[in-house]
Amino acid sequence: MATIDINKVMNLPEFQTLYKWRVFMNVPSEVGGNVESIDARCISSAVPSMNSQDFEVSIRGHKTLQAGIADFGNELSLTFVEGIDAEIQSIFQTWLKMRWDAEKGTQELRSKYQVTAELTMLDNQNKPTQTYTTYGWSPRQVTIPELSGDTNDAVKPEITFSFVWYNWKKGGDGSSSAPPSTN
């Protein structure tokens, strides 16, 4: 049985932190205002995931699995820190209304509200370690945390996005001015 001593622990590489993310996405022009894109740091995130849906084949009493279609999870939540101008909530509430306008009973065409977003995980020197490019990206839910006033903290809206699929790559230059503009 291998033993772990302090020298082995001290020789481990730097650990990846969970909270360092750069998020870039174009904003549909119908959202309005002066905002064409968002290039921000979110304070927490999950990562896009994919699950291969295997299917079973039986031949003469033997079973084997074969990869089927991919399930991309299709949902991801990001937590932002809101300023007193409420710009984050304004952008995403307006964008969300494009999916379904309850007052009018209408929705925009998918091509108008879905964009491509790039999420880049950063190391301790803010250098990219991995990049997820998501396609068919749009806000699905805007959640404002309880504003009880009993804690000393900022307002941190959590935005849940839906997406169709993603690409992953190790590293990335982290300086993208724009990912591909639409699905």
Secondary structure, DSSP 8 states (H G I E B T S, - for coil): -----HHHHHTS-----SS-EEEEEE--GGG-TT-SEEEEEESEE-----EE--EEEEETTEEEEE---EE---EEEEE----TT-HHHHHHHHHHHHH-BTTTTB---HHHH-EEEEEEEE-TTS-EEEEEEEEEEEEEEEE-----SSS------EEEEE-SEEEEEE---S--S---S--
